[in-house]
Amino acid sequence: MHVRTRNLFTRSVAGVAIAGAAALAAPALASAAPAVKAPTVTAAAASSTITVTVANPNTDPSVTCGAHAFAASRASELEKDPSKLFEPGFTFWKVSDKARVGASDTKSFTTPEFNDGVFAVVGECTSANGGTPVLGKPQVVSLPEDAIFGSLRNGALENVLDFVLEGNIDGLIKAISAGSTQPA
């Protein structure tokens, strides 16, 4: 009988310990923050600067968003390793820590003057509670405005960089086959 009582007591203590651990874990799981969403970013050339608008779709007040401008030729590096965005020298400009966009807010920024070239602007959102920053889709801007793609605007090839950056070669071939919708 003595052995049976000890086994019953051990099982009871183990059951109480498991129930206690579950009770402690439940509030932590229930209060877990929702997943961080990428911001919506628009970027447009304005003389030799870029006007950038960042909209933070997150409602969690611990999540802020910013944007970074860098050489468009480095977009593939960023795609392979998003942490490159935070390496010194990768970007030419970024939203300062003090100016980051709060939850459910939108702000516009103007970069300093850049030399002529093709730039990518990407938005990112980060939680103060930690975790990996979530990046949006890079927006490509040429300076001076439309220097590279001016003749392609409003045509079948308007989004040629989207085809290339997304690896949609079949879509690019179809766009080339369709030709421009602009009158000759």
N, C-alpha and C positions, 0 to 999 in steps of 0.2 A: 504494500500500500504506500509505503514511504516513497518509493521510486515513482510511482504513478502521480503522487501529489507534487513532487518536484518537477516532473515533466509538464504537468498542467500549469504550475506556477511559471515555469520558463516560457511556455507558449503564451501565456497571458501577458507577461512583461514584454515579450517581443512584439505582440500585437499592439499593445499600448504605445510602444516606441514608434512603430510604423505609423500608427494613427496620428501621433503627435507630430511626426515629421511632415506628414501630409497636410496637417492643419497649419503648420508654419509656412509651408511652401505655397499654399493656396492663395494667400493675399499677395505674395510676390508675383505669382503668375497672373493674377487678375489685374494687377496694376501695371503690367508690362506695357511699355509705350508702343504705339502702333508703328509700323514700318515707316522709315523716312522715305519721302518721295523726292524725285529730282525736280528742280525748279523749271519754270518756263522762262526762256531767255530769248530776247530779240536783240539783234545787233544790226546797225546800219552805218554806212560810211557817212561822215559829215566833214567834208574837206579833208584834212589830214588826221582827223580823230575818228573814233568810233563811239556812237551813242548806244549804250547798252541798257536794256530794261530787264530787271530780274523780278519775277513773281514767285513768292514762296507759297506752295499749295498746302503746306503742313499746318495743322492746327495746334500741335504740341509747342508750347512756348519755349521749350529747350532746343528747338530746331531753328537754326538760322541758315541763310543761303548767301552765296556770293557768286562772283563771276571772275574769270581769268581770260586774258588775251595772250595768244602765243602764235608763233609762226605756223601757218596751216600745214606746212611740210612735215611737222612733227605730230600730226594727228594720229598717225598709225602707231607711234611710240606710246601715246596716251591710251590708245585702244588696248594695246598689249599689257600695259602696266599703268593703271590709273593713279598710282602713288607718285608717278613722275610729275604730276601737276603741282605737287607740293615741294619739289626739289628746287633749291636755289638756282636761278638762272633759266628755268624752263619757261617761265612766263615773262612777258614784257610789262604786264599790268595785272593787278587784281584789286578787287573791292577790299578796302581796309577792314581790319577787324572791328573797328568802331562803327563802320557804316553798313555792316551786314544787315540783310533783310530779315526782319522778324516774322513770326508765324502769321499767315494769312495777309501778308502785306506785299506791296509792290514799290520798287524804287527805280529811278533812272540815274545813270551815271554817264560821264563823258571821260574817255581815256585821255591821257596826254597826247600830244602830237607824235605820230609815228612816221617813219620814212615810207615811201611807196612800197607796196608789197601785198601779199595775200596773207590774211590773218584768220585765225579761228578763235571764236569766243565760246567758252563752255561754262555752264553754270554748275554749281555743286551745293548740296545741302548737308549739314553736319549737325548731329545731336550733341549737346553739351554733356550728355550722359555717356558719351563714347560711341564706338562703332565706326564702321568704315563710311567715309563720305560717299554720297550717291551723286553721280555725275549725270548731266543731261546730254543731249545731242549737240555736238559742236555746230555753231553757226559760222559760215565762211563769209568773210568780207574782204573786198579788194580796195586798196587805197592807191591812187585817188579813186573815188567812187566809179564803179563800173569800168575801171581801166582794163580789166581782163575779160569780163563777161558781158560788156555793154551790148555787143551785137547779138548776143544770145538771149537777151531778156525778152520775155513774153513769147518765146518760141518753144519748140519741142525739146530743146536742150537746156532750158532754163535751170533745171535742177541737176546738171551734169555732175556736180560734185557729190550730190546725194547718191547718185548711181555708183560712183567710184568708191566713196567712203563706206557704203553699205554692201559693197561687193555684188551689186545687182548688174552684172555685165549683160545679161539677157535684156533687161530693161533699157540699158544704154544702147544696145544694138537696135532695139525697136525704135528708140527715139531718133537715132541717126537715120534709120530707114524712113521714118515719117517726115524728116526734114523740118525746116522752120516754118512756123505759121505766119511769119512776118512777110509782107509783100516785098517783092524784089525791087 
